[in-house]
């Protein structure tokens, strides 16, 4: 569709889920979900980093217990400090750019990589305690999958190779028997599977909830038959926002009211289903010929539609209305073997808030006055013979 709004106007078909990756197939829908949950993800990331940083540093005591006060202990301590520093700088970067989804995910991935790499380094220099390391490796796997908010694909891409490296390091220890090594490998594989399944479940639940909220939001903003904005959204938010924007930046604003001519005849002769087909065809034309992410099309009621055209003067709005009138007059709607044709009348009104223009009186620049004036011009077109455009600039 051609209208900019939140939520995105994806249909249920566009919001299908990739159940393997636990993401929306539609990239725009996935980005909308990530933006919607960005603050929650960042809070979760902070809590996880602080919690893990504390215990990551606390376990330096185990380094001292196993290695004593040595240069190797100092090296491992510096490595632990490096991971914590990486996490803190990552959180600072997120604080400086809190609206960046890409940065939040990059920080999560970078810290996961650094933490996992240092953990394996510790295992390499403390090889005599693989039973304890195996327990720690299981915890690391669960943290990667469940507790750090990141793509499931990224978590798996870190956890699985780390698990393989850990098993190879254990195999390098000659005193670990083959049966014990096999058991350890299977248990760590199970930890990966459980972590993946748990993370996948939560990721899918969050996206299902978001999809439901999005569909409900769309239903509250849009007309179900045509997909255009509804009258409630027009009066509660859309029109007032456009007027305020035009006033703030001293822009022009155009409003076009359009109405199908003799629409009752279509319903009476061919039935209401035929009338719905004509309305849908007309709304598709309006959406197709207006600017994407700029203009708004509203089903005002029955067979009436309202177009809101920001940064558009009288000439541009009148030319658009004429193009719409001609295109619709020349078009044919195919319905159950019948070729239906209809025409429409248009009322165009513009308000100029540009610097130097004569200021509009407050009552003229309100949303209700602009719509009422466009409606007045529409009925002038109706009374003048229909299938025509009447336009006027407020001054």
NORHU-V929945 format. One record per residue. N is the residue number from 0. RES is the residue in three letters. PHI is phi in radians with two decimals (* if undefined). OMEGA is omega in whole degrees, -180 to 180 (999 if undefined). Layout:
BEGIN
n res phi omega
N RES PHI OMEGA
N RES PHI OMEGA
END
This chain:
BEGIN
n res phi omega
0 UNK * -170
1 UNK -1.88 -176
2 UNK -2.07 178
3 UNK -1.59 179
4 UNK -2.90 166
5 UNK -1.99 3
6 UNK -1.38 176
7 UNK -1.07 -173
8 UNK -1.51 175
9 UNK -1.25 174
10 UNK -1.51 179
11 UNK -1.06 179
12 UNK -1.16 180
13 UNK -1.29 -175
14 UNK -1.80 178
15 UNK -1.22 -174
16 UNK -1.86 168
17 UNK -1.49 -172
18 UNK -1.28 177
19 UNK -1.34 -179
20 UNK -1.61 -178
21 UNK 1.03 178
22 UNK -2.42 175
23 UNK -1.24 175
24 UNK -1.10 -178
25 UNK -1.37 -178
26 UNK -1.05 180
27 UNK -1.14 179
28 UNK -1.17 179
29 UNK -1.11 178
30 UNK -1.13 178
31 UNK -1.09 177
32 UNK -1.10 -178
33 UNK -1.14 178
34 UNK -1.15 -179
35 UNK -1.11 -178
36 UNK -1.74 -172
37 UNK -1.09 -179
38 UNK -1.11 178
39 UNK -1.11 179
40 UNK -1.09 -180
41 UNK -1.19 176
42 UNK -1.12 179
43 UNK -1.12 179
44 UNK -1.12 179
45 UNK -1.08 -179
46 UNK -1.06 -180
47 UNK -1.13 -179
48 UNK -1.12 -179
49 UNK -1.11 -179
50 UNK -1.09 -178
51 UNK -1.19 180
52 UNK -1.10 180
53 UNK -1.05 -178
54 UNK -1.29 178
55 UNK -1.10 178
56 UNK -1.35 -178
57 UNK -1.06 -177
58 UNK -1.32 171
59 UNK -1.10 176
60 UNK -1.09 177
61 UNK -1.22 175
62 UNK -1.06 180
63 UNK -1.12 -179
64 UNK -1.11 -176
65 UNK -1.56 -173
66 UNK -1.94 -177
67 UNK 1.31 178
68 UNK -1.50 -175
69 UNK -2.37 176
70 UNK -1.09 179
71 UNK -1.15 177
72 UNK -1.07 179
73 UNK -1.11 180
74 UNK -1.10 179
75 UNK -1.17 177
76 UNK -1.10 178
77 UNK -1.12 177
78 UNK -1.13 177
79 UNK -1.10 178
80 UNK -1.05 179
81 UNK -1.07 178
82 UNK -1.13 180
83 UNK -1.09 179
84 UNK -1.10 178
85 UNK -1.04 179
86 UNK -1.14 -178
87 UNK -1.17 177
88 UNK -1.15 176
89 UNK -1.09 178
90 UNK -1.15 176
91 UNK -1.14 178
92 UNK -1.08 178
93 UNK -1.14 179
94 UNK -1.14 179
95 UNK -1.29 179
96 UNK -2.25 -172
97 UNK -1.26 -176
98 UNK -1.72 -177
99 UNK -1.66 176
100 UNK -1.18 -178
101 UNK -1.08 -180
102 UNK -1.15 179
103 UNK -1.05 179
104 UNK -1.22 179
105 UNK -1.12 178
106 UNK -1.10 179
107 UNK -1.01 -179
108 UNK -1.16 -178
109 UNK -1.11 -179
110 UNK -1.20 175
111 UNK -1.03 180
112 UNK -1.10 -178
113 UNK -1.13 -180
114 UNK -1.10 -180
115 UNK -1.16 -180
116 UNK -1.09 -180
117 UNK -1.20 176
118 UNK -1.05 178
119 UNK -1.14 176
120 UNK -1.13 178
121 UNK -1.10 178
122 UNK -1.06 -178
123 UNK -1.12 -178
124 UNK -1.63 174
125 UNK -2.23 -171
126 UNK -1.35 -173
127 UNK -1.48 -175
128 UNK -2.28 -175
129 UNK -1.18 177
130 UNK -1.10 177
131 UNK -1.18 178
132 UNK -1.10 180
133 UNK -1.11 176
134 UNK -1.11 179
135 UNK -1.10 180
136 UNK -1.11 177
137 UNK -1.09 179
138 UNK -1.14 178
139 UNK -1.03 180
140 UNK -1.05 -179
141 UNK -1.14 178
142 UNK -1.10 -179
143 UNK -1.05 -176
144 UNK -1.40 -165
145 UNK -1.81 -167
146 UNK -1.67 175
147 UNK -1.68 -179
148 UNK -1.24 -177
149 UNK -2.65 175
150 UNK -1.09 178
151 UNK -1.08 178
152 UNK -1.10 179
153 UNK -1.15 179
154 UNK -1.06 180
155 UNK -1.15 -179
156 UNK -1.17 176
157 UNK -1.64 -174
158 UNK -1.20 -176
159 UNK -1.16 176
160 UNK -1.09 178
161 UNK -1.11 178
162 UNK -1.11 179
163 UNK -1.09 178
164 UNK -1.08 -180
165 UNK -1.09 180
166 UNK -1.12 178
167 UNK -1.12 177
168 UNK -1.14 177
169 UNK -1.14 179
170 UNK -1.10 -180
171 UNK -1.16 175
172 UNK -1.33 -172
173 UNK -1.12 -175
174 UNK -1.33 178
175 UNK -1.42 -178
176 UNK -1.25 -176
177 UNK -1.06 -179
178 UNK -1.14 178
179 UNK -1.14 178
180 UNK -1.13 179
181 UNK -1.10 179
182 UNK -1.09 179
183 UNK -1.08 180
184 UNK -1.08 -180
185 UNK -1.17 179
186 UNK -1.14 178
187 UNK -1.22 175
188 UNK -1.12 177
189 UNK -1.08 178
190 UNK -1.07 176
191 UNK -1.11 -179
192 UNK -1.14 179
193 UNK -1.12 178
194 UNK -1.10 179
195 UNK -1.12 -178
196 UNK -1.09 -180
197 UNK -1.14 180
198 UNK -1.10 180
199 UNK -1.07 -180
200 UNK -1.07 -179
201 UNK -1.16 -179
202 UNK -1.08 179
203 UNK -1.19 179
204 UNK -1.08 179
205 UNK -1.09 -179
206 UNK -1.28 175
207 UNK -1.09 178
208 UNK -1.09 179
209 UNK -1.12 179
210 UNK -1.09 178
211 UNK -1.10 178
212 UNK -1.08 180
213 UNK -1.12 180
214 UNK -1.11 177
215 UNK -1.15 179
216 UNK -1.14 178
217 UNK -1.07 180
218 UNK -1.09 -180
219 UNK -1.34 -177
220 UNK -1.79 -168
221 UNK -2.13 175
222 UNK -1.34 -174
223 UNK -1.17 -177
224 UNK -1.31 -172
225 UNK -1.83 -176
226 UNK 1.41 177
227 UNK -1.36 174
228 UNK -1.07 179
229 UNK -1.70 -175
230 UNK -1.18 179
231 UNK -1.06 180
232 UNK -1.15 178
233 UNK -0.99 -174
234 UNK -1.41 -177
235 UNK -1.38 -172
236 UNK -2.54 -165
237 UNK -1.06 -174
238 UNK -1.16 -179
239 UNK -1.10 179
240 UNK -1.12 -180
241 UNK -1.18 178
242 UNK -1.15 180
243 UNK -1.09 179
244 UNK -1.16 179
245 UNK -1.10 178
246 UNK -1.19 -177
247 UNK -1.14 -176
248 UNK -1.77 177
249 UNK 0.96 -178
250 UNK -1.97 173
251 UNK -1.60 -180
252 UNK -2.48 -180
253 UNK -2.03 177
254 UNK -2.24 179
255 UNK -2.09 173
256 UNK -1.76 -180
257 UNK -2.31 -174
258 UNK -2.53 179
259 UNK -1.25 -179
260 UNK -1.45 176
261 UNK 0.90 -177
262 UNK -1.15 -179
263 UNK -1.06 179
264 UNK -1.11 179
265 UNK -1.10 179
266 UNK -1.10 -177
267 UNK -1.20 -175
268 UNK -1.50 -173
269 UNK -2.02 180
270 UNK 1.76 -176
271 UNK -1.20 177
272 UNK -1.12 176
273 UNK -1.15 177
274 UNK -1.06 177
275 UNK -1.09 179
276 UNK -1.10 178
277 UNK -1.17 178
278 UNK -1.07 179
279 UNK -1.15 178
280 UNK -1.13 180
281 UNK -1.16 180
282 UNK -1.14 177
283 UNK -1.09 178
284 UNK -1.14 180
285 UNK -1.08 -180
286 UNK -1.17 -177
287 UNK -1.25 -174
288 UNK -1.77 173
289 UNK -1.85 -172
290 UNK -1.40 -179
291 UNK -1.16 177
292 UNK 1.14 178
293 UNK -2.21 -178
294 UNK -1.46 179
295 UNK -2.26 178
296 UNK -2.06 -175
297 UNK -2.16 168
298 UNK -1.44 -172
299 UNK -1.38 179
300 UNK 2.75 178
301 UNK 1.02 179
302 UNK -1.79 179
303 UNK -1.73 177
304 UNK -2.25 179
305 UNK -2.17 177
306 UNK -1.92 176
307 UNK -1.97 -173
308 UNK -2.11 178
309 UNK -1.17 176
310 UNK 0.96 -179
311 UNK -2.27 178
312 UNK -1.55 -176
313 UNK -1.11 -178
314 UNK -1.09 -179
315 UNK -1.13 -180
316 UNK -1.19 179
317 UNK -1.14 178
318 UNK -1.10 178
319 UNK -1.10 179
320 UNK -1.04 178
321 UNK -1.15 178
322 UNK -1.12 178
323 UNK -1.09 -179
324 UNK -1.07 -178
325 UNK -1.16 -179
326 UNK -1.06 -179
327 UNK -1.24 178
328 UNK -1.10 -177
329 UNK -1.49 -175
330 UNK -1.51 178
331 UNK -2.25 177
332 UNK -1.81 -179
333 UNK -1.50 -180
334 UNK -2.56 176
335 UNK 0.84 177
336 UNK 1.47 -180
337 UNK -1.84 173
338 UNK -1.77 -176
339 UNK -1.64 176
340 UNK -2.27 180
341 UNK -2.62 176
342 UNK -2.21 -180
343 UNK -2.48 176
344 UNK -1.95 -172
345 UNK -2.36 171
346 UNK -2.09 -174
347 UNK -2.04 175
348 UNK -2.33 178
349 UNK -2.23 175
350 UNK -2.18 -177
351 UNK -1.88 179
352 UNK -1.81 -176
353 UNK -1.16 180
354 UNK -1.11 180
355 UNK 1.68 178
356 UNK -1.34 178
357 UNK -1.10 -177
358 UNK -1.16 176
359 UNK -1.40 173
360 UNK -1.19 -177
361 UNK -0.93 -178
362 UNK -1.22 179
363 UNK -1.43 -174
364 UNK -1.67 177
365 UNK -1.33 -178
366 UNK -1.07 -177
367 UNK -1.20 179
368 UNK -1.21 179
369 UNK -1.11 180
370 UNK -1.16 -180
371 UNK -1.11 179
372 UNK -1.19 177
373 UNK -1.12 178
374 UNK -1.15 178
375 UNK -1.09 179
376 UNK -1.18 177
377 UNK -1.04 -178
378 UNK -1.26 171
379 UNK -1.15 176
380 UNK -1.15 177
381 UNK -1.09 -178
382 UNK -1.20 179
383 UNK -1.44 177
384 UNK 2.22 179
385 UNK 1.17 179
386 UNK 0.94 179
387 UNK -2.65 -177
388 UNK -2.08 172
389 UNK -2.10 -175
390 UNK -2.40 178
391 UNK -2.76 175
392 UNK -1.75 176
393 UNK -1.33 -178
394 UNK -2.55 999
END
